[in-house]
Amino acid sequence: MIAEHRRPDGSCVNVQEAVDNFVKALEHCQNIIRVHRASGGSGQGRRTDETSLNRGAVVLAVATWQAR
């Protein structure tokens, strides 16, 4: 049995479909992390140039989590 969740308009959402969409959307966050690692270099210290990438990854992850 597949669980379902009702949207505000009364239509049903298949939970497995929602999970699949969530995992797929997180690929964008993984892409940002790859770019971050590629541009950061190997030295120690704070990465001030990558702040926007860090914030972008957080924003995308939260937006993906909150999407219905």
N, C-alpha and C positions, 0 to 999 in steps of 0.2 A: 504494500500500500504506500503510495506516495503522498506525503503531506502537502496540503495546500494552504495558502494564506489569502485572505480577502483584501483587495485594494479598497480605498475609500469609495470608489464608484460601484463596488459590489462584485466586480469580476475577480476571478481566482488567479493566483500565481502559483505555478508549480515550484516547490521549494528546490528541487534538484536543478531546475532551469535557472533559478535565482543564484544558486551556488556556482553553477557553471559560468554564468555571466560575470559574477564577482571575480572568479579566478582569472577569467579572460581579461577583465578590465585592469586587474593588478599587473598585467604584463607591461602597461605603460609606466608604472612605478619602477618595475625592474629595469626598463630601458633607461630611465632617468638615473638610476643607481649605476648602471654600466657607464654612462657618460660621465658621471661624477668620478668614478674610479679611474677612468681613462685620462681625465684632465687634471686630477689631483696630484699626480706625481708620487714618488715613493718616500720623499722626505717627511720628517716629523714637523708638526706645527699646525696651527689653525689654518683652515682653508677658507679664506674670506671670499674668494671669487666664486665659490660654489654655493653660497648661501641661497641663491634663487633656486638652484637645483634641489637643495635640501627641502626648502619650503614647498616647492612644486610637488615633490614626492609625497609629502604629508598631505597636501591639499587633495591630490588625486586619490590617495588611499582613503581619506575621510569621505570624499564625495562618492567613491565607489561603495563604501560601507553604507552610506545613507541612501543610496539610490534604491528605488523600488522597481 
